[in-house]
């Protein structure tokens, strides 16, 4: 069975500092990987995804994540955060052979950006 | 833009009541999903549907049922609400089988007293 572990439940950081949100997964088969973001009082939005190709993927608002197959990780990074990045971030995985689109989510990491 | 709407943002029900949570998507998506979100547990899949009248159990289906009579609408039913079903419920949809981007509604926060 697949599982996703987000190693930090809360990450406090000052504005303009770099941040890394960690995600590790376990799976015996090939996977697709996702980061979703949930702003306060909203549903989840897709931030970025890895399906194939380059192991480094980027979002439009400056986040990036790198798929590391040997370490089974998909950590999310941003070199300089803004107050508006305060949100909960979820890592998710899906079997690449699956035809149902089922996602397994991690526990979530709350990013708290302080002024 | 894809829009997924849920019938209520906040709902308070009593133990033993039958509860209906409604979800509608406006982009002709084939797949629809119901999750519950609890602090420290992330999102857990309750049920999903890949076509009208078709459904499959997710990871935590006990105490829940679903209905999909029309493509755009997916309902979650709590047959007899219990306090341990107090949670945030999120609906999502995706275009078709094998398409992995899921679009989420704003959620319904259900409190069972």
gemmi code that builds the backbone of each chain (N, CA, C; Angstrom):
import gemmi

chains = {
    "A": [
        ("UNK", (0.848, -1.199, 0.000), (0.000, 0.000, 0.000), (0.884, 1.249, 0.000)),
        ("UNK", (0.323, 2.287, -0.564), (1.078, 3.543, -0.590), (0.787, 4.354, 0.658)),
        ("UNK", (1.742, 5.197, 1.017), (1.523, 6.138, 2.108), (2.351, 7.379, 1.869)),
        ("UNK", (1.939, 8.471, 2.497), (2.630, 9.748, 2.363), (2.853, 10.305, 3.758)),
        ("UNK", (4.070, 10.748, 4.019), (4.394, 11.333, 5.312), (4.914, 12.743, 5.124)),
        ("UNK", (4.261, 13.684, 5.757), (4.768, 15.047, 5.802), (5.379, 15.228, 7.181)),
        ("UNK", (6.649, 15.487, 7.198), (7.429, 15.359, 8.416), (7.185, 16.476, 9.410)),
        ("UNK", (6.650, 17.597, 8.970), (6.427, 18.730, 9.859), (4.958, 19.115, 9.844)),
        ("UNK", (4.341, 19.198, 10.995), (2.942, 19.607, 11.021), (2.805, 21.122, 10.915)),
        ("UNK", (3.793, 21.839, 11.457), (3.773, 23.304, 11.373), (5.173, 23.800, 11.066)),
        ("UNK", (5.255, 24.801, 10.189), (6.538, 25.417, 9.865), (6.374, 26.924, 9.974)),
        ("UNK", (6.884, 27.534, 11.041), (6.867, 28.995, 11.149), (8.121, 29.569, 10.495)),
        ("UNK", (7.956, 30.658, 9.760), (9.085, 31.269, 9.064), (8.810, 32.758, 8.902)),
        ("UNK", (9.883, 33.548, 8.889), (9.717, 34.976, 8.688), (9.604, 35.300, 7.201)),
        ("UNK", (8.914, 36.389, 6.930), (8.737, 36.837, 5.547), (10.101, 37.043, 4.881)),
        ("UNK", (10.185, 36.662, 3.630), (11.378, 36.753, 2.770), (12.433, 35.693, 3.094)),
        ("UNK", (12.198, 34.840, 4.052), (13.112, 33.731, 4.333), (12.803, 32.562, 3.416)),
        ("UNK", (13.766, 31.666, 3.203), (13.492, 30.454, 2.423), (12.753, 29.424, 3.265)),
        ("UNK", (12.070, 28.518, 2.592), (11.336, 27.481, 3.315), (11.388, 26.171, 2.546)),
        ("UNK", (11.374, 25.074, 3.282), (11.256, 23.748, 2.686), (10.212, 22.963, 3.475)),
        ("UNK", (9.236, 22.434, 2.766), (8.229, 21.561, 3.367), (8.521, 20.147, 2.877)),
        ("UNK", (8.689, 19.238, 3.831), (9.174, 17.914, 3.476), (8.034, 16.920, 3.252)),
        ("UNK", (8.245, 16.057, 2.263), (7.271, 15.019, 1.932), (8.023, 13.761, 1.534)),
        ("UNK", (7.712, 12.662, 2.182), (8.253, 11.358, 1.811), (7.090, 10.408, 1.530)),
        ("UNK", (7.280, 9.524, 0.591), (6.234, 8.569, 0.267), (6.803, 7.164, 0.267)),
        ("UNK", (5.937, 6.204, 0.401), (6.338, 4.808, 0.252), (5.434, 4.153, -0.775)),
        ("UNK", (6.043, 3.476, -1.708), (5.294, 2.788, -2.746), (6.204, 1.792, -3.430)),
        ("UNK", (5.665, 0.659, -3.761), (6.451, -0.354, -4.458), (6.325, -0.212, -5.975)),
        ("UNK", (5.507, 0.740, -6.403), (5.296, 0.939, -7.837), (5.567, 2.392, -8.198)),
        ("UNK", (5.598, 2.646, -9.486), (5.841, 3.988, -9.981), (4.674, 4.898, -9.601)),
        ("UNK", (4.979, 6.146, -9.251), (3.944, 7.059, -8.755), (3.977, 8.403, -9.461)),
        ("UNK", (2.849, 9.106, -9.330), (2.767, 10.519, -9.651), (2.675, 11.274, -8.319)),
        ("UNK", (3.195, 12.483, -8.287), (3.277, 13.240, -7.041), (2.703, 14.628, -7.210)),
        ("UNK", (2.087, 15.129, -6.143), (1.375, 16.401, -6.198), (1.594, 17.189, -4.903)),
        ("UNK", (1.552, 18.522, -5.043), (1.386, 19.393, -3.897), (0.124, 20.213, -4.106)),
        ("UNK", (-0.731, 20.207, -3.076), (-1.925, 21.036, -3.061), (-1.781, 22.061, -1.941)),
        ("UNK", (-2.430, 23.231, -2.112), (-2.408, 24.271, -1.101), (-3.849, 24.609, -0.726)),
        ("UNK", (-4.055, 24.842, 0.561), (-5.377, 25.230, 1.060), (-5.236, 26.527, 1.829)),
        ("UNK", (-5.719, 27.623, 1.251), (-5.720, 28.909, 1.946), (-6.874, 28.913, 2.950)),
        ("UNK", (-6.800, 29.744, 3.959), (-7.819, 29.761, 5.014), (-9.229, 29.860, 4.440)),
        ("UNK", (-10.085, 28.974, 4.911), (-11.516, 28.963, 4.544), (-11.762, 28.692, 3.064)),
        ("UNK", (-10.829, 27.991, 2.434), (-11.001, 27.643, 1.025), (-10.760, 26.149, 0.827)),
        ("UNK", (-11.141, 25.665, -0.359), (-10.824, 24.294, -0.728), (-9.376, 24.187, -1.185)),
        ("UNK", (-8.976, 22.980, -1.557), (-7.599, 22.765, -2.003), (-7.429, 23.185, -3.458)),
        ("UNK", (-6.229, 23.675, -3.762), (-5.876, 24.015, -5.145), (-4.576, 23.298, -5.487)),
        ("UNK", (-4.489, 22.815, -6.721), (-3.246, 22.180, -7.151), (-2.149, 23.222, -7.269)),
        ("UNK", (-1.015, 22.960, -6.644), (0.123, 23.881, -6.685), (1.115, 23.441, -7.767)),
        ("UNK", (1.482, 22.168, -7.758), (2.347, 21.631, -8.804), (2.267, 20.103, -8.783)),
        ("UNK", (2.771, 19.506, -9.860), (2.679, 18.051, -9.978), (3.877, 17.508, -10.748)),
        ("UNK", (4.239, 16.283, -10.418), (5.241, 15.551, -11.173), (4.576, 14.307, -11.753)),
        ("UNK", (4.586, 14.216, -13.078), (4.068, 13.025, -13.749), (5.189, 12.263, -14.439)),
        ("UNK", (6.063, 12.984, -15.122), (7.199, 12.369, -15.807), (8.131, 13.489, -16.256)),
        ("UNK", (9.266, 13.107, -16.824), (10.177, 14.099, -17.369), (11.085, 14.689, -16.315)),
        ("UNK", (11.325, 15.988, -16.404), (12.235, 16.661, -15.475), (11.784, 16.446, -14.040)),
        ("UNK", (12.733, 16.130, -13.194), (12.390, 15.856, -11.792), (12.148, 17.125, -10.996)),
        ("UNK", (12.485, 18.279, -11.558), (12.239, 19.555, -10.887), (11.031, 20.208, -11.534)),
        ("UNK", (10.005, 20.461, -10.736), (8.797, 21.090, -11.246), (8.560, 22.394, -10.503)),
        ("UNK", (7.951, 23.350, -11.205), (7.774, 24.678, -10.633), (6.320, 25.120, -10.722)),
        ("UNK", (5.931, 25.993, -9.787), (4.602, 26.581, -9.845), (4.725, 28.025, -10.321)),
        ("UNK", (3.594, 28.645, -10.596), (3.620, 30.003, -11.117), (3.925, 31.028, -10.033)),
        ("UNK", (3.807, 30.660, -8.770), (4.044, 31.635, -7.701), (5.351, 31.372, -6.955)),
        ("UNK", (6.325, 30.743, -7.626), (7.676, 30.672, -7.091), (8.018, 29.430, -6.297)),
        ("UNK", (7.087, 28.538, -6.094), (7.402, 27.278, -5.426), (8.010, 26.293, -6.423)),
        ("UNK", (8.826, 25.389, -5.918), (9.340, 24.300, -6.736), (9.443, 23.040, -5.883)),
        ("UNK", (9.417, 21.901, -6.550), (9.561, 20.629, -5.849), (10.405, 19.706, -6.713)),
        ("UNK", (11.182, 18.881, -6.061), (12.056, 17.963, -6.786), (11.736, 16.536, -6.424)),
        ("UNK", (11.476, 15.738, -7.429), (11.225, 14.317, -7.252), (12.557, 13.603, -7.107)),
        ("UNK", (12.738, 12.935, -5.967), (13.960, 12.186, -5.723), (13.567, 10.727, -5.521)),
        ("UNK", (13.745, 9.934, -6.567), (13.275, 8.547, -6.525), (14.053, 7.717, -5.507)),
        ("UNK", (15.355, 7.946, -5.412), (16.173, 7.127, -4.509), (15.833, 7.385, -3.050)),
        ("UNK", (15.453, 8.618, -2.751), (15.075, 8.956, -1.371), (13.560, 8.967, -1.173)),
        ("UNK", (12.827, 8.616, -2.190), (11.350, 8.624, -2.169), (10.824, 9.907, -1.524)),
        ("UNK", (11.295, 11.037, -2.053), (10.890, 12.319, -1.488), (10.402, 13.259, -2.586)),
        ("UNK", (9.630, 14.239, -2.166), (9.108, 15.267, -3.087), (8.949, 16.540, -2.256)),
        ("UNK", (10.069, 17.095, -1.822), (10.055, 18.259, -0.945), (9.702, 19.528, -1.707)),
        ("UNK", (8.963, 20.403, -1.049), (8.520, 21.666, -1.642), (9.389, 22.793, -1.096)),
        ("UNK", (9.842, 23.680, -1.979), (10.739, 24.750, -1.552), (10.319, 26.077, -2.171)),
        ("UNK", (10.659, 27.135, -1.441), (10.505, 28.484, -1.990), (11.634, 29.326, -1.427)),
        ("UNK", (12.373, 30.055, -2.268), (13.539, 30.799, -1.794), (13.195, 32.009, -0.933)),
        ("UNK", (11.992, 32.565, -1.102), (11.626, 33.763, -0.346), (10.101, 33.800, -0.211)),
        ("UNK", (9.609, 33.609, 1.006), (8.159, 33.496, 1.181), (7.527, 34.861, 1.467)),
        ("UNK", (6.232, 34.944, 1.176), (5.426, 36.136, 1.449), (4.351, 35.812, 2.468)),
        ("UNK", (3.834, 36.839, 3.079), (2.736, 36.658, 4.028), (1.603, 35.872, 3.383)),
        ("UNK", (1.352, 36.130, 2.115), (0.237, 35.501, 1.411), (0.440, 34.003, 1.179)),
        ("UNK", (1.630, 33.499, 1.458), (1.878, 32.054, 1.335), (1.388, 31.285, 2.557)),
        ("UNK", (0.965, 31.995, 3.581), (0.420, 31.341, 4.770), (-0.771, 30.482, 4.373)),
        ("UNK", (-0.667, 29.189, 4.627), (-1.687, 28.233, 4.178), (-1.305, 26.861, 4.691)),
        ("UNK", (-2.176, 25.891, 4.409), (-1.840, 24.507, 4.688), (-1.482, 23.835, 3.367)),
        ("UNK", (-0.426, 23.046, 3.388), (0.092, 22.410, 2.181), (0.008, 20.897, 2.333)),
        ("UNK", (-0.519, 20.262, 1.291), (-0.696, 18.817, 1.310), (0.085, 18.180, 0.170)),
        ("UNK", (0.849, 17.160, 0.497), (1.515, 16.327, -0.486), (0.609, 15.137, -0.792)),
        ("UNK", (0.566, 14.695, -2.042), (-0.296, 13.570, -2.403), (0.396, 12.709, -3.444)),
        ("UNK", (0.020, 11.432, -3.486), (0.629, 10.480, -4.409), (-0.448, 9.644, -5.054)),
        ("UNK", (-0.201, 9.229, -6.288), (-1.104, 8.339, -6.988), (-0.275, 7.333, -7.767)),
        ("UNK", (-0.747, 6.116, -7.839), (-0.041, 5.115, -8.632), (-0.128, 5.492, -10.103)),
        ("UNK", (0.979, 5.471, -10.799), (0.964, 5.874, -12.202), (0.196, 4.876, -13.066)),
        ("UNK", (0.031, 3.655, -12.572), (-0.710, 2.648, -13.330), (-2.207, 2.700, -13.043)),
        ("UNK", (-2.600, 3.529, -12.095), (-4.009, 3.588, -11.706), (-4.834, 4.277, -12.786)),
        ("UNK", (-6.054, 3.809, -13.000), (-6.931, 4.510, -13.943), (-8.085, 5.209, -13.228)),
        ("UNK", (-8.017, 5.276, -11.905), (-9.112, 5.890, -11.162), (-8.797, 7.300, -10.691)),
        ("UNK", (-7.535, 7.681, -10.726), (-7.174, 9.007, -10.251), (-7.200, 9.149, -8.744)),
        ("UNK", (-7.221, 8.022, -8.013), (-7.260, 8.112, -6.563), (-5.948, 8.667, -6.014)),
        ("UNK", (-6.078, 9.616, -5.104), (-4.914, 10.231, -4.463), (-4.836, 9.809, -3.001)),
        ("UNK", (-3.607, 9.610, -2.534), (-3.351, 9.405, -1.112), (-2.678, 10.672, -0.608)),
        ("UNK", (-3.258, 11.294, 0.412), (-2.743, 12.566, 0.914), (-1.923, 12.364, 2.179)),
        ("UNK", (-0.956, 13.259, 2.360), (-0.252, 13.345, 3.619), (-1.083, 14.096, 4.644)),
        ("UNK", (-0.506, 14.247, 5.831), (-1.232, 14.818, 6.955), (-1.358, 16.334, 6.880)),
        ("UNK", (-0.585, 16.953, 6.011), (-0.622, 18.401, 5.872), (0.446, 19.099, 6.699)),
        ("UNK", (0.938, 20.226, 6.172), (1.894, 21.090, 6.876), (1.363, 22.501, 6.833)),
        ("UNK", (1.227, 23.104, 7.999), (0.781, 24.490, 8.060), (1.993, 25.406, 8.001)),
        ("UNK", (2.039, 26.225, 6.964), (3.106, 27.220, 6.811), (2.601, 28.535, 7.386)),
        ("UNK", (3.319, 29.031, 8.391), (2.940, 30.294, 9.039), (4.038, 31.304, 8.728)),
        ("UNK", (3.732, 32.289, 7.893), (4.711, 33.301, 7.531), (4.485, 34.526, 8.409)),
        ("UNK", (5.528, 34.914, 9.121), (5.427, 36.020, 10.071), (6.094, 37.268, 9.489)),
        ("UNK", (5.538, 38.435, 9.785), (6.153, 39.679, 9.257), (7.444, 40.021, 9.984)),
    ],
    "B": [
        ("UNK", (-13.142, 28.476, -15.998), (-12.616, 27.839, -14.794), (-13.584, 26.768, -14.291)),
        ("UNK", (-12.999, 25.696, -13.816), (-13.799, 24.649, -13.195), (-14.371, 25.175, -11.895)),
        ("UNK", (-15.635, 24.886, -11.687), (-16.224, 25.302, -10.428), (-16.886, 24.102, -9.768)),
        ("UNK", (-16.505, 23.863, -8.519), (-17.114, 22.818, -7.709), (-17.767, 23.514, -6.529)),
        ("UNK", (-19.063, 23.333, -6.400), (-19.779, 23.998, -5.314), (-20.361, 22.959, -4.367)),
        ("UNK", (-20.425, 23.335, -3.118), (-21.015, 22.475, -2.093), (-22.169, 23.229, -1.455)),
        ("UNK", (-23.208, 22.508, -1.110), (-24.486, 23.134, -0.762), (-24.415, 23.995, 0.498)),
        ("UNK", (-23.566, 23.649, 1.441), (-23.489, 24.421, 2.687), (-22.037, 24.595, 3.093)),
        ("UNK", (-21.703, 25.741, 3.669), (-20.368, 25.910, 4.234), (-20.309, 25.386, 5.666)),
        ("UNK", (-21.406, 25.597, 6.404), (-21.486, 25.139, 7.789), (-22.829, 24.442, 8.000)),
        ("UNK", (-22.768, 23.349, 8.769), (-23.973, 22.575, 9.016), (-23.890, 22.025, 10.428)),
        ("UNK", (-24.996, 22.144, 11.176), (-25.060, 21.567, 12.508), (-26.236, 20.604, 12.542)),
        ("UNK", (-25.971, 19.370, 12.915), (-27.000, 18.344, 12.954), (-26.947, 17.605, 14.299)),
        ("UNK", (-28.044, 16.944, 14.606), (-28.106, 16.183, 15.852), (-27.781, 14.714, 15.602)),
        ("UNK", (-27.277, 14.068, 16.618), (-26.982, 12.639, 16.543), (-28.224, 11.872, 16.098)),
        ("UNK", (-28.028, 10.969, 15.139), (-29.116, 10.145, 14.636), (-29.835, 10.706, 13.424)),
        ("UNK", (-29.614, 11.962, 13.112), (-30.255, 12.557, 11.943), (-29.648, 12.013, 10.659)),
        ("UNK", (-30.443, 12.020, 9.596), (-29.939, 11.694, 8.270), (-29.461, 12.998, 7.638)),
        ("UNK", (-28.244, 12.983, 7.122), (-27.631, 14.208, 6.621), (-27.256, 14.029, 5.145)),
        ("UNK", (-27.577, 15.041, 4.357), (-27.223, 15.041, 2.936), (-26.254, 16.180, 2.668)),
        ("UNK", (-25.117, 15.866, 2.073), (-24.186, 16.879, 1.612), (-24.154, 16.810, 0.092)),
        ("UNK", (-24.378, 17.974, -0.535), (-24.492, 17.995, -1.992), (-23.274, 18.665, -2.620)),
        ("UNK", (-22.884, 18.155, -3.766), (-21.757, 18.699, -4.508), (-22.129, 18.768, -5.981)),
        ("UNK", (-21.828, 19.892, -6.606), (-22.120, 20.068, -8.029), (-20.883, 20.612, -8.723)),
        ("UNK", (-20.562, 20.027, -9.887), (-19.463, 20.555, -10.701), (-20.013, 20.925, -12.071)),
        ("UNK", (-19.408, 21.965, -12.654), (-19.984, 22.537, -13.869), (-19.141, 22.301, -15.110)),
        ("UNK", (-18.195, 21.344, -15.059), (-17.286, 21.166, -16.195), (-17.376, 19.789, -16.825)),
        ("UNK", (-18.479, 19.114, -16.640), (-18.680, 17.835, -17.318), (-17.614, 16.793, -16.948)),
        ("UNK", (-17.123, 16.872, -15.718), (-16.122, 15.908, -15.262), (-16.759, 14.549, -15.013)),
        ("UNK", (-15.996, 13.504, -15.317), (-16.503, 12.155, -15.122), (-16.345, 11.685, -13.674)),
        ("UNK", (-15.219, 12.052, -13.059), (-14.918, 11.545, -11.716), (-15.321, 12.547, -10.653)),
        ("UNK", (-15.880, 12.035, -9.564), (-16.157, 12.884, -8.416), (-15.791, 12.130, -7.144)),
        ("UNK", (-15.376, 12.892, -6.135), (-14.798, 12.313, -4.918), (-15.379, 13.008, -3.679)),
        ("UNK", (-15.500, 12.263, -2.604), (-15.793, 12.835, -1.291), (-14.673, 12.460, -0.326)),
        ("UNK", (-14.133, 13.497, 0.349), (-13.102, 13.329, 1.361), (-13.601, 13.915, 2.679)),
        ("UNK", (-13.017, 13.434, 3.765), (-13.130, 14.170, 5.009), (-11.734, 14.593, 5.453)),
        ("UNK", (-11.681, 15.797, 6.024), (-10.409, 16.387, 6.429), (-10.425, 16.598, 7.931)),
        ("UNK", (-9.469, 16.011, 8.624), (-9.351, 16.139, 10.064), (-7.934, 16.551, 10.414)),
        ("UNK", (-7.770, 17.403, 11.421), (-6.431, 17.875, 11.795), (-5.490, 16.711, 12.103)),
        ("UNK", (-4.310, 16.764, 11.508), (-3.311, 15.731, 11.748), (-3.496, 14.472, 10.945)),
        ("UNK", (-4.611, 14.369, 10.237), (-4.881, 13.170, 9.434), (-4.930, 13.465, 7.945)),
        ("UNK", (-4.901, 14.709, 7.577), (-4.973, 15.059, 6.162), (-6.348, 14.774, 5.592)),
        ("UNK", (-6.381, 14.436, 4.313), (-7.632, 14.105, 3.645), (-7.730, 12.593, 3.489)),
        ("UNK", (-8.896, 12.070, 3.793), (-9.131, 10.641, 3.622), (-10.337, 10.440, 2.709)),
        ("UNK", (-10.184, 9.544, 1.752), (-11.208, 9.328, 0.739), (-12.341, 8.474, 1.297)),
        ("UNK", (-13.568, 8.974, 1.156), (-14.739, 8.244, 1.647), (-15.320, 7.386, 0.523)),
        ("UNK", (-15.679, 8.022, -0.581), (-16.221, 7.353, -1.752), (-15.806, 8.137, -2.985)),
        ("UNK", (-15.801, 7.470, -4.122), (-15.680, 8.183, -5.372), (-16.569, 7.547, -6.425)),
        ("UNK", (-16.776, 8.301, -7.487), (-17.666, 7.851, -8.562), (-17.011, 8.198, -9.889)),
        ("UNK", (-16.991, 7.254, -10.816), (-16.368, 7.486, -12.114), (-17.396, 7.553, -13.234)),
        ("UNK", (-18.667, 7.503, -12.872), (-19.722, 7.624, -13.878), (-21.050, 7.718, -13.143)),
        ("UNK", (-22.072, 8.128, -13.865), (-23.392, 8.184, -13.266), (-23.782, 6.802, -12.750)),
        ("UNK", (-24.307, 6.767, -11.559), (-24.759, 5.563, -10.868), (-23.631, 4.592, -10.520)),
        ("UNK", (-22.390, 4.959, -10.786), (-21.266, 4.096, -10.427), (-20.554, 4.695, -9.224)),
        ("UNK", (-20.157, 3.840, -8.306), (-19.470, 4.316, -7.110), (-18.495, 3.249, -6.633)),
        ("UNK", (-17.470, 3.715, -5.938), (-16.543, 2.785, -5.308), (-16.195, 3.293, -3.924)),
        ("UNK", (-16.003, 2.381, -3.014), (-15.608, 2.755, -1.659), (-14.176, 3.261, -1.661)),
        ("UNK", (-13.969, 4.254, -0.805), (-12.617, 4.729, -0.573), (-12.034, 4.044, 0.649)),
        ("UNK", (-11.268, 4.802, 1.414), (-10.575, 4.218, 2.557), (-11.411, 4.171, 3.837)),
        ("UNK", (-12.406, 5.064, 3.942), (-13.206, 5.120, 5.179), (-14.695, 5.228, 4.860)),
        ("UNK", (-15.302, 4.250, 4.204), (-16.704, 4.366, 3.795), (-17.731, 4.085, 4.893)),
        ("UNK", (-17.292, 3.531, 6.006), (-18.257, 3.105, 7.038), (-19.047, 4.288, 7.560)),
        ("UNK", (-20.369, 4.110, 7.591), (-21.253, 5.156, 8.098), (-21.708, 6.140, 7.040)),
        ("UNK", (-21.244, 5.941, 5.808), (-21.572, 6.858, 4.712), (-22.123, 6.084, 3.514)),
        ("UNK", (-22.912, 6.764, 2.713), (-23.283, 6.258, 1.400), (-23.271, 7.435, 0.436)),
        ("UNK", (-23.378, 7.150, -0.846), (-23.339, 8.211, -1.860), (-24.385, 7.941, -2.919)),
        ("UNK", (-24.653, 8.999, -3.675), (-25.599, 8.895, -4.779), (-25.118, 9.779, -5.916)),
        ("UNK", (-25.158, 9.223, -7.121), (-24.831, 10.028, -8.307), (-25.843, 9.689, -9.389)),
        ("UNK", (-26.903, 10.453, -9.404), (-27.985, 10.259, -10.386), (-27.747, 11.065, -11.651)),
        ("UNK", (-27.020, 12.174, -11.516), (-26.676, 13.000, -12.671), (-25.171, 13.219, -12.663)),
        ("UNK", (-24.623, 13.436, -13.844), (-23.174, 13.534, -13.974), (-22.602, 14.660, -13.128)),
        ("UNK", (-23.308, 15.764, -13.028), (-22.737, 16.928, -12.366), (-22.925, 16.933, -10.847)),
        ("UNK", (-23.673, 15.984, -10.329), (-24.039, 16.051, -8.912), (-23.649, 14.773, -8.175)),
        ("UNK", (-23.014, 14.953, -7.027), (-22.567, 13.805, -6.231), (-22.920, 14.087, -4.779)),
        ("UNK", (-23.751, 13.252, -4.208), (-24.238, 13.481, -2.854), (-23.613, 12.503, -1.870)),
        ("UNK", (-23.277, 13.020, -0.708), (-22.787, 12.196, 0.401), (-23.889, 12.131, 1.444)),
        ("UNK", (-24.184, 10.926, 1.913), (-25.277, 10.717, 2.851), (-24.757, 10.077, 4.129)),
        ("UNK", (-25.091, 10.708, 5.236), (-24.815, 10.108, 6.535), (-26.147, 9.553, 7.027)),
        ("UNK", (-26.275, 8.244, 7.019), (-27.568, 7.618, 7.305), (-28.062, 7.930, 8.722)),
        ("UNK", (-27.151, 7.941, 9.667), (-27.481, 8.235, 11.062), (-26.263, 8.909, 11.669)),
        ("UNK", (-26.289, 10.231, 11.658), (-25.097, 10.985, 12.030), (-24.643, 10.676, 13.462)),
        ("UNK", (-23.342, 10.616, 13.623), (-22.763, 10.406, 14.950), (-21.721, 11.489, 15.209)),
        ("UNK", (-21.390, 11.681, 16.473), (-20.468, 12.767, 16.829), (-19.093, 12.570, 16.198)),
        ("UNK", (-18.701, 11.327, 15.958), (-17.375, 11.113, 15.344), (-17.367, 11.408, 13.852)),
        ("UNK", (-18.498, 11.842, 13.326), (-18.539, 12.302, 11.938), (-18.459, 13.819, 11.834)),
        ("UNK", (-18.264, 14.467, 12.971), (-17.977, 15.899, 12.955), (-16.643, 16.110, 12.262)),
        ("UNK", (-16.658, 16.891, 11.174), (-15.457, 17.018, 10.361), (-15.686, 18.052, 9.261)),
        ("UNK", (-14.629, 18.318, 8.491), (-14.733, 19.090, 7.261), (-14.856, 18.095, 6.112)),
        ("UNK", (-15.853, 18.295, 5.263), (-16.072, 17.412, 4.122), (-15.781, 18.170, 2.831)),
        ("UNK", (-14.922, 17.583, 2.022), (-14.507, 18.197, 0.769), (-14.920, 17.329, -0.402)),
        ("UNK", (-15.487, 17.970, -1.393), (-15.848, 17.308, -2.637), (-14.828, 17.718, -3.703)),
        ("UNK", (-14.544, 16.811, -4.618), (-13.612, 17.109, -5.709), (-14.085, 16.437, -6.980)),
        ("UNK", (-13.608, 16.939, -8.108), (-13.906, 16.296, -9.379), (-12.662, 16.304, -10.248)),
        ("UNK", (-12.608, 15.362, -11.188), (-11.532, 15.354, -12.179), (-12.114, 14.933, -13.508)),
        ("UNK", (-11.417, 15.309, -14.567), (-11.981, 15.220, -15.906), (-12.397, 13.813, -16.289)),
        ("UNK", (-11.508, 12.859, -16.143), (-11.797, 11.498, -16.592), (-10.845, 10.534, -15.899)),
        ("UNK", (-11.070, 9.269, -16.114), (-10.176, 8.259, -15.570), (-8.768, 8.500, -16.090)),
        ("UNK", (-7.813, 8.421, -15.203), (-6.422, 8.627, -15.569), (-5.998, 10.081, -15.542)),
        ("UNK", (-6.942, 10.994, -15.418), (-6.586, 12.411, -15.280), (-6.482, 12.721, -13.802)),
        ("UNK", (-5.366, 13.212, -13.398), (-5.094, 13.248, -11.970), (-5.339, 14.572, -11.283)),
        ("UNK", (-5.579, 15.626, -12.008), (-5.794, 16.897, -11.339), (-7.207, 16.926, -10.802)),
        ("UNK", (-7.317, 17.065, -9.515), (-8.623, 17.141, -8.880), (-8.916, 18.583, -8.505)),
        ("UNK", (-10.152, 18.997, -8.748), (-10.611, 20.338, -8.425), (-11.552, 20.235, -7.225)),
        ("UNK", (-11.288, 21.058, -6.223), (-11.989, 20.932, -4.950), (-13.021, 22.032, -4.737)),
        ("UNK", (-14.083, 21.665, -4.051), (-15.026, 22.643, -3.555), (-14.512, 23.285, -2.270)),
        ("UNK", (-15.241, 24.274, -1.746), (-14.777, 25.015, -0.561), (-14.926, 24.247, 0.745)),
        ("UNK", (-15.676, 23.155, 0.726), (-15.828, 22.349, 1.931), (-17.093, 22.667, 2.708)),
        ("UNK", (-17.563, 21.666, 3.423), (-18.681, 21.824, 4.366), (-18.189, 21.391, 5.738)),
        ("UNK", (-18.268, 22.313, 6.689), (-17.891, 21.957, 8.062), (-19.135, 21.465, 8.778)),
        ("UNK", (-19.162, 20.181, 9.057), (-20.309, 19.540, 9.698), (-20.012, 19.318, 11.174)),
        ("UNK", (-20.936, 19.775, 12.004), (-20.860, 19.516, 13.443), (-22.067, 18.679, 13.832)),
        ("UNK", (-21.809, 17.544, 14.465), (-22.881, 16.667, 14.946), (-22.887, 16.729, 16.468)),
        ("UNK", (-24.022, 17.170, 17.013), (-24.100, 17.353, 18.473), (-24.950, 16.281, 19.134)),
    ],
}
model = gemmi.Model(1)
for chain_id, residues in chains.items():
    chain = gemmi.Chain(chain_id)
    for i, (resn, *xyz) in enumerate(residues, 1):
        res = gemmi.Residue()
        res.name, res.seqid = resn, gemmi.SeqId(i, " ")
        for name, pos in zip(("N", "CA", "C"), xyz):
            atom = gemmi.Atom()
            atom.name, atom.element = name, gemmi.Element(name[0])
            atom.pos, atom.b_iso = gemmi.Position(*pos), 0.0
            res.add_atom(atom)
        chain.add_residue(res)
    model.add_chain(chain)
structure = gemmi.Structure()
structure.add_model(model)
structure.setup_entities()
